[in-house]
Amino acid sequence: MSDRVRDKSEADSEADSNDSVWKSERGVADWVSGERRREQRRSEQRRLLAELLPFGEDEEFRFVDLGAGTGAAARAVLDYYPRSSAVLADFSPQMREQAAIALGDYAGRYVYLEYDLRGGPWPEVASAGVPAVITSLCVHHLPDERKGELFAEIFAHLTPGGWYLNFDAVSTDDPLVAATWKLANDRQDPETAARQANLSPEERLRHENHLRHMIPLEPQLELLRAAGFEGIDLYWKQLDFVIYGGRRPAVAG
């Protein structure tokens, strides 16, 4: 494991702000109010996440979406594979309420359960093993030690040959790269750039929570390797957003 991952674990003792952000009625409402605009920019990445899964378009299978939020990633997979079904899981009751609205057209094809990415028992319906697990824009909220634990848990709950894919944001240790990312992001989304110049206290808390445990890409790929995944790759990248993942070996080594 890299020094970067070990160093980040020093922050684990700090107060966790996830509850105050993602279990806040106002905080989640504010986040949801901007979701449509954000998701318009992410539609291609959501579709690619689905396309990377090695199933036939008419194949019947069940997948798990951890930290599912309003279900945006799960909906992309459900759309691409019309015979698939999903187990969505999140720790926020407010997010689960919003997801019930967003998933109205998918009744009968999903269950949504309570699960805390920070630790705890896995959703029981996934305990026997599933062929695919996805995460989207949530792993970066976890301390590095917990990232590694989560990857190991995902590996253990995948069936042999099963895939894990993560769409998320990453950081960089290079100030020049960080400045270049910011320049391009601000030009692509000037509305967000302008809003960040005058954040409310709630927005500032959410922004700080977003950045708190974010790390570069390579240490996360190292954690996947340590968990036992193969076929690990950076399957897509644009500035600070990435899709990476790997497969549980089909045959035990």
C-alpha positions as CSV (number, residue, x, y, z in Angstrom):
1,M,0.0,0.0,0.0
2,S,1.3,3.4,-0.8
3,D,2.5,6.1,1.7
4,R,-0.3,8.3,0.3
5,V,-2.9,5.8,1.5
6,R,-1.3,5.4,4.9
7,D,-0.9,9.2,5.4
8,K,-4.6,9.7,4.6
9,S,-5.6,7.4,7.4
10,E,-4.5,10.0,9.8
11,A,-7.7,11.9,9.0
12,D,-9.9,9.0,10.1
13,S,-10.1,10.3,13.7
14,E,-11.6,13.6,12.6
15,A,-15.4,14.1,13.0
16,D,-17.3,12.4,10.2
17,S,-19.4,15.0,8.3
18,N,-21.3,12.5,6.2
19,D,-24.3,12.3,8.5
20,S,-24.7,16.1,8.7
21,V,-24.6,16.4,4.9
22,W,-26.4,13.3,3.6
23,K,-29.0,12.9,6.4
24,S,-30.0,16.5,6.3
25,E,-33.4,17.3,4.8
26,R,-32.2,20.7,3.6
27,G,-28.8,19.4,2.4
28,V,-30.3,16.5,0.3
29,A,-33.0,18.8,-1.0
30,D,-30.4,21.3,-2.2
31,W,-28.3,18.6,-3.7
32,V,-31.3,17.0,-5.5
33,S,-32.3,20.5,-6.9
34,G,-29.1,20.5,-9.0
35,E,-29.1,16.8,-9.9
36,R,-30.8,17.1,-13.3
37,R,-28.3,19.6,-14.5
38,R,-25.4,17.5,-13.2
39,E,-26.8,14.3,-14.7
40,Q,-27.1,15.8,-18.2
41,R,-23.3,16.1,-18.2
42,R,-22.9,12.5,-16.9
43,S,-25.3,10.6,-19.1
44,E,-22.5,9.3,-21.4
45,Q,-20.5,8.1,-18.4
46,R,-23.5,6.4,-16.9
47,R,-24.1,4.6,-20.2
48,L,-20.4,3.5,-20.4
49,L,-20.6,2.1,-16.9
50,A,-23.4,-0.1,-18.2
51,E,-21.6,-1.0,-21.4
52,L,-18.5,-2.2,-19.6
53,L,-20.5,-4.9,-17.8
54,P,-20.0,-8.2,-19.7
55,F,-23.7,-9.2,-20.1
56,G,-25.8,-9.7,-23.1
57,E,-28.4,-7.0,-23.6
58,D,-31.2,-9.5,-23.1
59,E,-29.5,-11.3,-20.3
60,E,-31.2,-11.7,-16.9
61,F,-29.0,-10.8,-13.9
62,R,-29.1,-8.9,-10.6
63,F,-26.5,-6.3,-9.7
64,V,-25.8,-4.2,-6.6
65,D,-25.5,-0.4,-6.5
66,L,-23.8,0.7,-3.2
67,G,-24.2,4.3,-2.0
68,A,-26.9,4.5,-4.7
69,G,-28.3,7.9,-3.8
70,T,-31.2,8.7,-6.1
71,G,-30.3,5.7,-8.3
72,A,-28.9,7.4,-11.3
73,A,-26.2,4.8,-12.0
74,A,-28.6,1.9,-11.4
75,R,-31.1,3.4,-13.8
76,A,-28.5,3.5,-16.6
77,V,-27.8,-0.2,-16.1
78,L,-31.5,-1.1,-15.9
79,D,-32.1,0.9,-19.1
80,Y,-29.3,-0.9,-21.0
81,Y,-30.3,-4.3,-19.8
82,P,-34.1,-4.5,-19.7
83,R,-34.1,-7.9,-18.0
84,S,-31.8,-6.9,-15.2
85,S,-32.8,-6.1,-11.7
86,A,-31.0,-4.1,-9.0
87,V,-30.3,-4.0,-5.3
88,L,-29.8,-0.4,-4.3
89,A,-28.4,0.5,-0.9
90,D,-27.7,3.8,0.9
91,F,-27.5,5.0,4.5
92,S,-29.5,8.1,3.9
93,P,-33.3,7.9,4.3
94,Q,-33.7,11.2,2.5
95,M,-31.8,9.8,-0.5
96,R,-34.0,6.7,-0.4
97,E,-37.1,8.9,-0.4
98,Q,-35.8,10.8,-3.5
99,A,-34.9,7.5,-5.2
100,A,-38.5,6.2,-4.8
101,I,-39.6,9.2,-7.0
102,A,-36.8,8.8,-9.5
103,L,-37.3,5.1,-9.8
104,G,-41.1,5.2,-10.4
105,D,-40.8,3.7,-13.9
106,Y,-38.7,0.7,-12.6
107,A,-41.2,-0.7,-10.1
108,G,-40.7,-4.5,-9.7
109,R,-37.1,-4.4,-11.0
110,Y,-35.4,-3.2,-7.8
111,V,-35.3,-3.2,-4.1
112,Y,-33.8,-0.4,-2.1
113,L,-32.2,-1.2,1.3
114,E,-30.4,0.6,4.1
115,Y,-26.7,0.1,4.1
116,D,-23.8,2.3,5.4
117,L,-20.7,2.3,3.3
118,R,-18.7,3.1,6.4
119,G,-19.3,-0.4,7.7
120,G,-22.0,-2.9,8.7
121,P,-23.7,-6.0,7.3
122,W,-24.2,-6.2,3.6
123,P,-27.7,-6.2,2.1
124,E,-29.0,-9.7,2.8
125,V,-30.3,-10.2,-0.7
126,A,-26.7,-9.9,-2.0
127,S,-25.1,-12.1,0.6
128,A,-25.1,-15.2,-1.7
129,G,-23.1,-13.4,-4.3
130,V,-23.9,-11.3,-7.4
131,P,-22.2,-11.0,-10.8
132,A,-21.8,-7.2,-10.7
133,V,-21.4,-4.4,-8.2
134,I,-21.3,-0.7,-9.1
135,T,-20.6,2.5,-7.1
136,S,-21.0,6.0,-8.2
137,L,-19.7,9.2,-6.7
138,C,-19.6,7.9,-3.2
139,V,-16.3,6.0,-2.5
140,H,-14.4,9.3,-2.3
141,H,-16.4,10.0,0.9
142,L,-14.6,7.2,2.7
143,P,-11.3,7.2,4.6
144,D,-8.7,5.2,2.8
145,E,-8.6,2.3,5.2
146,R,-12.3,1.9,4.7
147,K,-12.0,2.2,0.9
148,G,-9.7,-0.9,1.0
149,E,-12.1,-2.7,3.3
150,L,-15.0,-2.0,1.0
151,F,-13.2,-3.2,-2.0
152,A,-12.4,-6.5,-0.2
153,E,-16.0,-6.8,0.8
154,I,-17.2,-6.2,-2.7
155,F,-14.7,-8.9,-3.9
156,A,-16.0,-11.4,-1.4
157,H,-19.6,-10.8,-2.5
158,L,-19.0,-11.1,-6.2
159,T,-19.5,-14.5,-7.8
160,P,-16.4,-15.8,-9.6
161,G,-15.9,-13.8,-12.8
162,G,-18.0,-11.0,-11.3
163,W,-17.2,-7.3,-12.0
164,Y,-16.9,-4.2,-9.9
165,L,-17.0,-0.7,-11.5
166,N,-16.7,2.7,-9.9
167,F,-17.5,6.1,-11.4
168,D,-16.0,8.7,-9.1
169,A,-13.9,11.8,-8.7
170,V,-10.2,11.8,-7.8
171,S,-7.6,14.3,-6.7
172,T,-4.0,15.0,-7.8
173,D,-0.9,15.8,-5.8
174,D,0.3,18.0,-8.7
175,P,-0.8,21.6,-8.2
176,L,-0.4,22.3,-12.0
177,V,-2.6,19.4,-12.9
178,A,-5.2,20.6,-10.3
179,A,-5.2,24.1,-11.7
180,T,-5.6,22.8,-15.2
181,W,-8.5,20.6,-14.1
182,K,-10.2,23.6,-12.4
183,L,-9.7,25.8,-15.5
184,A,-11.4,23.3,-17.8
185,N,-14.2,22.4,-15.3
186,D,-15.0,26.1,-14.8
187,R,-15.2,26.7,-18.5
188,Q,-17.4,23.7,-19.0
189,D,-19.7,24.5,-16.1
190,P,-19.5,28.3,-15.5
191,E,-22.7,28.2,-13.5
192,T,-21.2,25.9,-10.8
193,A,-18.0,27.9,-10.9
194,A,-19.9,31.1,-10.2
195,R,-21.9,29.5,-7.4
196,Q,-18.8,28.2,-5.7
197,A,-17.5,31.7,-5.3
198,N,-20.4,32.5,-2.9
199,L,-21.3,29.3,-1.1
200,S,-23.9,29.1,1.7
201,P,-22.8,27.5,5.0
202,E,-24.6,24.3,4.0
203,E,-23.0,24.3,0.5
204,R,-19.6,24.9,2.0
205,L,-20.0,21.9,4.4
206,R,-21.1,19.7,1.5
207,H,-18.1,20.9,-0.6
208,E,-15.6,20.2,2.2
209,N,-17.2,16.8,2.8
210,H,-16.8,16.1,-1.0
211,L,-13.0,16.8,-0.8
212,R,-12.2,15.5,2.6
213,H,-11.2,11.9,1.7
214,M,-10.6,12.3,-2.0
215,I,-7.3,10.8,-3.2
216,P,-5.5,10.3,-6.5
217,L,-6.3,7.4,-8.8
218,E,-3.3,5.1,-8.4
219,P,-3.7,4.4,-4.7
220,Q,-7.2,3.3,-5.3
221,L,-6.1,0.9,-8.1
222,E,-3.5,-0.4,-5.5
223,L,-6.4,-1.1,-3.1
224,L,-8.2,-3.1,-5.8
225,R,-5.1,-5.1,-6.5
226,A,-4.7,-5.8,-2.8
227,A,-8.3,-7.0,-2.6
228,G,-7.5,-9.6,-5.3
229,F,-9.1,-8.1,-8.4
230,E,-7.8,-8.8,-12.0
231,G,-8.4,-6.9,-15.2
232,I,-7.9,-3.6,-13.3
233,D,-7.9,-0.6,-15.5
234,L,-8.8,3.0,-15.8
235,Y,-11.6,2.5,-18.3
236,W,-12.5,6.2,-18.7
237,K,-11.1,9.5,-17.6
238,Q,-12.0,13.2,-18.1
239,L,-10.1,15.6,-15.9
240,D,-10.8,14.6,-12.3
241,F,-13.6,12.1,-13.1
242,V,-12.8,8.4,-13.7
243,I,-14.3,5.0,-14.2
244,Y,-12.1,2.2,-12.9
245,G,-12.7,-1.4,-11.9
246,G,-11.8,-5.0,-12.1
247,R,-13.0,-8.6,-12.0
248,R,-13.0,-11.3,-9.4
249,P,-11.1,-14.1,-11.1
250,A,-13.3,-16.7,-12.6
251,V,-11.2,-19.5,-11.2
252,A,-9.5,-19.3,-7.8
253,G,-5.8,-19.0,-8.0
